[in-house]
Amino acid sequence: MSATGSNSKVSVGMKTEEVQEAAEGQELTNKYLRGELSFTEYAQLLAAEDDDPTELDGELDLDELDSGGDAASTAGGEGPASVVPSGAGDDDENMTARESIRSQRRLLKRRTLPAVLQGMMGEANLRYARGDTEDAETICKEIIRQCPLAPEPFQTMAMMHEERGDHERGLQYSLIAAHLSKPDVDEWLRLARISEAKQSHKQAVVCYTRAIEAAPQRLELHLKRVELVKLITKTAKLPISYLKRAVTIMCDGSAGDAFRVMKELHQLLMADKLYDDAKEYWAKVFDKHGDKANWEDTHVYLELLLTTGSPGACVGALLRFCGVRFEPPVPADASDWAAALAGARSVTVPEGVPLDVKYKLLLALIQLECVRLADKSLIPSLKTCDPEEYGDIYMDVAEALMEKKHYEAALQLLNMLTQSHNYCLVRNNVTAGVWLRVAECHHELGRMEQAVAAYREVVARAPSHSQARLVLSTILHQLGRPEEAIAVLSQEVEQEVLDSDLLLEKSALLEKEGRIVEFIDTVRTLLSQHCPIIRDRDEAKSMLVGFKVREHTLRQLRKLKPDTYDDPGPAFVDRPTELERHWTLLKKALSYLEERGQFSDCVDLIMRAKGSREFNQRTDISKDLDTMCAIASFRAADYEMGFPVVRKMLLAEPEVQSLWNLLNLVTMRAEDIRHARFLMRLTHRLPELVALSLLNGHNCLMSGTYKYALVEYVSAYKLEPRDPLIALLVGVTMIHLAAQKFTTRKHSLVVQAQAFLGQYASLRGDTQESMYNMGRGMHELGLLPNAVHYYTRALELEPSGGNPALDLRRETAYNLALIYRASGNLTLARRLTHRYCII
């Protein structure tokens, strides 16, 4: 009784599950028919709903690689339709075999119409045959509602819509019917051609995929699918995946089909440089059909093995497929080829083997360090071939010998090429390559003069070959011929496309030889690779603004004067800039210009460097360029250029004291007052900056606005009360105010001035400088006895640090003599003048 109850519960559960699945299948079908889903999405979702292990999971999504649905394995007695992809159904890999069989049986049951619905389907077909299409369509829709996974109603609906002329709707129903039916290659091909005609390439790919499920051995289906995928995707990833699968399938078929599809795959793999993948799939094809391969395919395979560094596999392939034999015999599947070939005394290549295939054996033996074996028969045999016709083989073998450091043997082959017509009389890049190998062999063997002659041939045949020029220049310099070494590196700026590597090497040689002027010119030319040419002062000024604005300003300037800027500058070979070397050379050039006192040239060179995008991308270099520009502009007395640079640096780092000193030096000699406005604006942003208050005070003091100067100095004094200079400036300003005609409270100002000067003297100490300044203040106020006291003390003291440049005794004696002369003591005034003021 309990068992019966349990079975009834299972039956009810299964019916509930079937009703739910029917509703979900109906919803998917409706979405597809309404255009909310593409057929690709519909097929994937329906496969997921069916939980069908025979459906392709992911194959239909062209945004991802398909998961191997073309493997020709069959299951469930459904023939080719039951293809199980590798990697498909990952969620079901732990399902037991019993559950898998039950799932397939349940799916088959759902796709088979029950007896009642079969009767309704027959009624619908009968009414359609009589022309009653409306009732037939109604019956079909009811069947679809109850059993949405049965193909029969969709087939009938497709025929009815085709008959009405609604081809688009008919195609939709045909696709659903074909998807729900057992795979029919002819039906899928028909649907694929219709989709392709409608330019629906993705849908056509899906149809061809289903056709391949039904007939995986038909090569034209695979190739057609790849052709369509190439139209859809921009990368070769998906076509390569499809072709790999096709190769795997075709290996079990005819040799012709296997080699044909492998050639297609080879082209894509070579384009993407997937050499290991190409070797793997060629090996699969040759393992199955190697005895039926033609010489062209064999040559491609052997070339690939050598390219991927598998000379042993290349020898094995020659043994298996080309009839090559060693004496004593060597196994074709040896694991250590160098050891296996060590005992071989000779090698025999059958007649009829093409020369290019035969000498793949020679290349493989050389790579395996079996040159002794190759030299017995293969190399002598090669020397009998006409180098005019087989020059490329000569070159390949010579390069392989050079790679293994057998330079003498390589030279023998290369010399035969250089004596031939094609490689001696004809001057082009090919012949230059031969002479380059000759030069390298002589160089490695230590024959420098022969190497020089060979490298000169290379340069004559290929002037743009920079590496040959560099090596030739190095050899000539080693031989003690620096003039020739520099001449080899020289380039015509107006006629050649310049090579930066040659300019770098030339600049190094010029510096070693002490030819500084030429060195600086070469550095200028080198910097033209990424620095604009500054032709006038307006362009130089445009380098002082921000980089983005700088480029725009420069373009606008050159548009205004098109006749002036016809020359775009030298052209360079497209090569990455060695920024560190360029920066080092620029600093050296600036150093030499500084030694020669050519500061204007320094400014010009720095302005060009500031226009470089590469230099400006490096923060450290950009900061150094600003500093160099400011100093060079000051030394060149070009304050118009110097002030904007210093201003930019100050805005970035206002706390750096040396920048304020540099600004003060520049503004002291500038002929405009732009700096005053700049400093006033900056005061509102940085009110607590002492240097800024001092400079503002200086500007006011020099312009005679003493009250404003006093405000600035007092502000600075509040921030730095222990600074003797600020106390001195406050005292001097008060003296100037007291000396004015209309100033009130003069006595108070004099007392305060004396107080600040006294504080200055106490902070500064008993030095010549402080005594002179105190005496000068008293002298200005008319307190002559006090002034005489301080002047006398200044004459008694030595200058600060014992530096004669800081000695104030001449100035002190002169002022003191003025006081004595005014008082009538001409004798004492004359004595001071004779003692201190006569040179």
Buried (B, 14 or more C-beta within 10 A) or exposed (E): EEEEEEEEEEEEEEEEEBEEBBEBBBEBBBBBBEEEBBBBBBBBBBBEBBBBBBBBBBBBBBEEBBBBBBBBEEBBEBEBBBBBBEEBBEEEEEBEEEEBEEBBEBBEEBBEBEEEBBEBBEBBBEBBEEEBBEEBBEBBBBBBBBBBBBBBBBBBBBBBBBEEEEEEBBBBBBBBBBBBBEBBBEBBBBBBBBBBEEEBBBBBBBBBBBBBBBBBBBBEBBBBBBBBBBEEBEEBEBBBBBBBBBBBBBBEBBBEBBBBBBBBBBEBBBEEEBBEBBBBBBBBBBEBBBEBBEEEBBBBBBBBBBEBEBBBBBBBBBBBBBEBBBEEEBEBEBEEBEEBBBEBEEBEBEEEBEBBBBBBBBBBBBBBBBBEBBBBBBBEBBEEBEBEEBBEBBBBBBBBBBEBEBBEBBBBBBBBBBEBEBBBEEEEEBBBBBBBBBBBBBBBEEBBEBBBBBBBBBBEBBBBBBEBBBBBBBBBBEEEBBEBBBEBBBBEEEEBEBBBBBBBBBBBBBBEBEBBEBBBBBBBBBBBBBBBBBBEEBBBBBBBBEBEEBBEBBEEBBEEEEEEBEEEEBEBBEEEBBBEBBBEBBBBBBEBBBEEEBBBBBBBBBBBBBBBEBBBEBEEBBEBBBBBBBBBBBBBEBBBBBBBBBBBBBEEEBEEEEBBEBBBBBBEEBEEEEBBEBBEEBBEEEEEBBBBBBBBBBBBBEEEEBEBBBBBBBBBBEEBEEBBBBBBBBBBBBBBBBBEEEEEEEEEBBEBBBBBBBBBBEBBEEBBBBBBBBBBBBBBBEBBEBBBBBBEBBBEBEBBEEEEEEBBBEBBBBBBBBBBBEEEEEEBBEBBBEEBEEE
